[in-house]
Amino acid sequence: MAEVRVTARLDIKGENVIKGIHLEGLRIVGKPGDLAQKYYEDGVDELLYMDVVASLYERNSILPIVNQAAHKIFVPMTVGGGIRTLDDVKAVLRSGADKVAINTAAVNRPEFLSEVARIFGNQCVVLSVEAINRGPGEWEVMVDNGREKTGRNVLDWITEAEERGIGEILITSVDNEGTQKGFDLELVSAVAARATVPLIACGGAGDPEHVVQLLRSTRVGAVACASIFHYGKCGVPDLKHRLLDDGIEVRP
């Protein structure tokens, strides 16, 4: 088994890191600079910044936060939220990010994924998928931070996006996000079986056992956690030690 990357997810609203349940009911949990520095010093492998109101207000105010982090933090950073144009992608990458996560703009105009991949390279294009269950084996793609329906089937959308040149997939379960009750294993397994690019699973981690269960039962390249880190339920070192104890390879 290849090494699994442990990623800390920072949902940003204005100048604060926030956390909600089912991507709603947002509460402030800290400042981006403070939390990012702590997770970096604790040994996190990557940071995921998501501007949760950028698509709603059609603006992106996260770049100064990313730029500040890039001068102090030396792990890969992925940035998402409100990325609608090639100029947006360029600005995010120039601010210090390594990859961009695209959801709403890609659903509205799938050709955008092809354009970004062609100009900036597949390695920096992450398809962000917010999925909600619509019945046995059926999930719908949601946009605008889980607020709007699209009518798109998650698995079909992943296949189309891969054909357009994405390099990675971030799959977030809207049903499980923020609940701390565990990942949607059926969803992640279905996506992993369909995908041919690396997969980041997000949504539902409440303790280390949830992560162990995910990695035992599905094929993912990374796991993104928020609540267990933000609320001090489990630190990055503790999570990595627990995974190593279970024979799951992680980065030192």
C-alpha positions in Angstrom: 0.0 0.0 0.0 1.3 3.5 -0.9 1.7 6.1 1.8 -1.5 7.8 2.7 -1.4 11.6 2.9 -2.9 13.2 6.0 -4.5 16.5 5.0 -6.0 19.2 7.3 -9.0 21.0 5.8 -9.5 24.7 6.6 -12.9 26.1 5.6 -12.5 29.9 5.4 -15.1 32.5 5.7 -13.6 36.0 5.8 -10.7 36.1 8.2 -11.8 33.0 10.1 -11.7 29.2 9.9 -15.2 27.9 10.4 -16.8 24.5 10.8 -20.4 23.3 10.3 -22.5 20.2 9.9 -23.6 19.2 6.4 -21.7 22.3 5.3 -24.2 24.5 7.2 -24.5 26.1 10.6 -21.0 27.5 10.5 -19.2 28.4 13.7 -15.8 30.0 14.1 -13.1 27.7 15.3 -9.9 29.8 14.9 -7.7 31.9 12.7 -6.2 30.4 9.4 -2.6 31.4 10.2 -2.6 29.9 13.7 -4.2 26.6 12.7 -2.2 26.2 9.6 1.1 26.8 11.5 0.1 24.3 14.2 -0.8 21.6 11.8 2.3 22.1 9.8 4.5 21.9 12.9 2.5 18.8 13.9 3.6 17.1 10.7 0.5 17.3 8.4 1.3 16.3 4.8 -0.9 18.9 3.0 -3.3 21.8 3.7 -6.6 22.2 2.0 -8.1 25.7 2.0 -11.7 26.1 1.0 -13.4 29.6 0.7 -16.9 28.5 1.6 -18.7 31.7 0.5 -16.7 32.6 -2.6 -19.1 31.1 -5.1 -22.1 32.5 -3.2 -20.8 36.1 -3.3 -18.8 35.7 -6.6 -15.6 36.8 -5.0 -12.4 35.2 -3.6 -10.8 36.8 -0.5 -8.6 33.9 0.5 -5.5 34.8 -1.5 -3.8 36.9 1.2 -4.3 34.1 3.7 -2.6 31.6 1.3 0.2 34.0 0.5 0.9 34.5 4.1 1.0 30.8 4.8 3.3 30.1 1.8 6.1 32.1 3.5 6.0 30.0 6.6 4.6 26.6 5.7 6.3 24.2 3.4 3.8 21.5 2.6 1.6 21.3 -0.5 -1.5 23.6 -0.4 -4.7 23.1 -2.3 -7.1 26.1 -2.6 -10.7 26.0 -3.6 -13.8 28.2 -3.7 -14.8 30.7 -6.3 -12.3 29.7 -8.9 -14.1 30.6 -12.1 -11.6 31.8 -14.6 -8.0 31.1 -15.8 -7.0 34.3 -14.2 -8.4 33.0 -10.9 -6.3 29.9 -11.2 -3.2 31.9 -12.0 -3.7 34.2 -9.0 -4.2 31.2 -6.7 -1.0 29.5 -7.9 1.0 32.7 -7.7 -0.2 33.2 -4.1 1.7 30.0 -3.2 -0.8 27.2 -3.8 0.2 24.0 -5.5 -3.2 22.9 -6.7 -6.7 24.4 -7.3 -9.9 22.6 -6.3 -12.8 23.4 -8.7 -16.4 22.5 -8.2 -19.1 25.0 -9.2 -17.4 26.5 -12.3 -16.6 23.0 -13.6 -20.2 21.9 -13.3 -21.4 25.1 -15.0 -18.9 24.7 -17.8 -17.0 21.4 -17.9 -14.7 22.7 -20.6 -13.1 24.8 -17.9 -11.4 21.7 -16.5 -9.8 21.0 -19.9 -8.6 24.6 -20.2 -7.0 24.6 -16.8 -5.3 21.2 -17.3 -3.9 22.3 -20.7 -2.5 25.6 -19.5 -1.3 24.8 -16.0 -0.9 21.0 -16.0 -3.0 18.1 -14.9 -1.1 17.8 -11.6 -2.6 21.1 -10.3 -6.3 20.3 -11.1 -8.4 18.9 -8.3 -12.1 18.1 -9.0 -14.0 19.0 -5.9 -17.2 17.0 -5.6 -19.8 17.6 -2.9 -22.0 14.5 -2.9 -25.4 13.9 -1.4 -27.1 10.6 -1.2 -30.3 10.2 -3.3 -30.9 6.5 -2.8 -29.0 3.1 -2.8 -25.9 3.6 -4.9 -27.0 7.0 -6.1 -25.3 10.4 -5.3 -26.0 13.8 -6.7 -23.4 16.5 -7.2 -24.0 19.6 -5.2 -22.5 23.1 -5.7 -22.1 26.4 -3.9 -20.8 24.7 -0.7 -23.5 22.0 -0.8 -26.4 24.6 -1.2 -27.5 24.0 -4.8 -28.6 20.8 -6.6 -27.2 20.0 -10.1 -29.1 16.9 -11.1 -25.7 15.4 -12.0 -24.8 11.8 -11.0 -21.5 11.8 -9.0 -20.0 8.7 -10.7 -20.8 9.9 -14.2 -19.5 13.4 -13.5 -16.2 11.9 -12.2 -15.8 9.9 -15.5 -16.4 13.0 -17.6 -14.0 15.1 -15.5 -11.2 12.6 -15.8 -11.6 12.6 -19.6 -11.1 16.4 -19.3 -7.8 16.0 -17.6 -8.1 16.4 -13.9 -5.3 15.1 -11.8 -7.0 14.4 -8.5 -10.5 14.1 -6.9 -11.7 15.5 -3.6 -14.9 13.7 -2.6 -16.9 15.3 0.3 -20.0 13.6 1.7 -22.5 16.4 2.4 -24.5 13.8 4.5 -21.6 13.0 6.8 -19.6 16.3 6.7 -19.2 17.7 10.2 -21.2 14.9 11.9 -18.1 13.2 13.3 -19.9 9.9 12.9 -17.6 8.4 10.2 -17.1 8.5 6.5 -19.7 7.5 3.9 -17.8 4.3 3.0 -20.3 3.3 0.3 -19.7 6.6 -1.5 -16.0 6.6 -1.2 -15.8 3.0 -2.3 -17.9 3.6 -5.3 -15.9 6.7 -6.3 -12.6 4.8 -5.7 -13.8 2.0 -8.0 -14.6 4.4 -10.8 -11.7 6.8 -10.5 -8.3 6.4 -12.1 -6.7 9.4 -10.5 -5.7 9.8 -6.8 -8.7 10.3 -4.4 -9.0 12.5 -1.3 -11.8 11.5 1.1 -13.5 14.1 3.3 -16.5 14.3 5.5 -17.3 12.6 8.8 -14.1 11.9 10.7 -14.7 12.1 14.4 -11.9 9.9 15.8 -8.9 7.9 14.5 -10.9 4.7 14.2 -13.1 6.3 11.5 -9.9 7.0 9.5 -8.6 3.5 10.0 -12.0 2.1 8.9 -11.9 4.2 5.8 -8.4 3.1 4.8 -9.1 -0.5 5.5 -12.1 -0.7 3.3 -11.4 1.8 0.5 -8.6 2.8 -1.9 -7.8 6.5 -1.3 -4.5 8.4 -1.6 -5.3 10.9 1.1 -7.8 11.7 3.9 -8.8 15.2 4.8 -9.9 16.0 8.3 -11.2 19.1 10.0 -13.3 18.5 13.2 -10.9 16.0 14.9 -8.1 18.5 14.5 -10.0 21.7 15.2 -11.7 20.5 18.3 -8.6 18.7 19.7 -10.1 15.2 19.5 -7.0 13.9 17.9 -3.8 15.6 16.8 -1.9 15.0 13.6 0.9 13.0 15.3 -1.6 10.8 17.2 -3.6 10.1 14.0 -0.4 9.1 12.2 0.8 6.9 15.0 -2.6 5.1 15.1 -2.5 4.5 11.4 1.1 3.1 11.6 0.0 0.8 14.5 -2.6 -0.6 12.1 -0.1 -1.2 9.4 -1.2 1.8 7.2 1.8 3.6 5.7 1.9 7.3 6.3 4.6 9.9 5.9 6.8 10.5 8.9 
